[in-house]
Amino acid sequence: MVGIVGLGSYVPEHIVTNADMEKILDTSDGWIRSRSGIVERRFAASEQASSDLAAIAATRALEDAAMSPLDLDLIIVGTNSPDMLYPSTACLLQSRIGATNAAAFDLQSGCPGWIYATTTGVQYIQSGMYRNVLVVGAEVITRMMDPTDRGTYVLFGDGAGAAVLSSVEHGGMKAFELFADGSLAQYLTLPAGGSRRPFSRDVLRERSYYTKMDGQAVFRFSVREISRISKKVLEKAGVPLEEVDWFIPHQANLRIIQSGAQELGIPMDKTVVTIDKYGNSSAASIPVALDKIYREGKLKRGDKVLMVSFGAGMTSGAILMEWSR
Ligand code: UT7
């Protein structure tokens, strides 16, 4: 079996409170808390990009695994806010941490980026091609948000989480489920800066270099996907819901988490929540939350962890893992 042998995460030091948001937008602490569950979020420093956050999380994960960067065969970075369109953030990370034996690529699949990256990384190990794969979710996603759009700007935060995947003797990854429906792409887009709408005066005027989101449509998709894809992955793993010890949903909105958990039938005391402190850090949210309960000493060997995410694409993904350490 393949499992996680090292974990690490990093959130920037700078805390942005709802009171800070009130100063720049027509919003209120009451609205943000009641509609999203967010109390504060982290913003990267102006000189930090996604690869910088990734490098800190990756170094922590390698330390936790007691491995050298030279032991890595492959690096996959799930991100929606790469340092630049190319080269990949994974290549920048590879150079930064000195993982000179590793191949490297980015994987872009919306907020489930780390779930997709982990699923992919495991396949390389199971096929026998590689032994040690670093999978990272890293975002400075706040730079993709329009500071004048209260419907998006208040929701997001920056962060990075990293895991070293390798063979394990106990537990490990039990089942994966990935899903995409590109016909719903218009729900959540960053329209400009790619080959369809390269930067231009019009793009600047329309502010289409920032994220556009149909919040309610994303909300409905997310609640439905949490329970649908979770049930599928549990069935594949042959694990009944009652045996799940930890439920780690993507941290997009506390109401989505609560409704999703309720529809699935999993109690909130098994559900990991970080949205109040970190906001929505997109592909980083699940590895950051996993690392949090790990560092708090809550994860025990044999614990069954259900991780589920949803986001731009639209995509969703779920992993059922048995903690092996
Ligand atoms: O990782 C995946 C990415 N995104 C998501 O998962 C987001 C999913 N969607 C959501 O979380 C919620 O839909 C939101 C938090 C974005 C919005 O909550 P909502 O309950 O769906 O509110 P709404 O969009 O229906 O807006 C209600 C009202 C509107 O005013 P009117 O038209 O009723 O007068 C909005 O203009 O709230 C207004 N509004 C705000 N008011 C104060 C929207 N944003 C804000 C704000 N502060 N920040």
Residues whose N, C-alpha, C, O or C-beta is under 5 A from the ligand:
A	BS01	UT7	D26 T27 S28 W31 R35 S36 C111 R150 G151 V154 G215 Q216 V218 F219 A252 N253 F310 G311
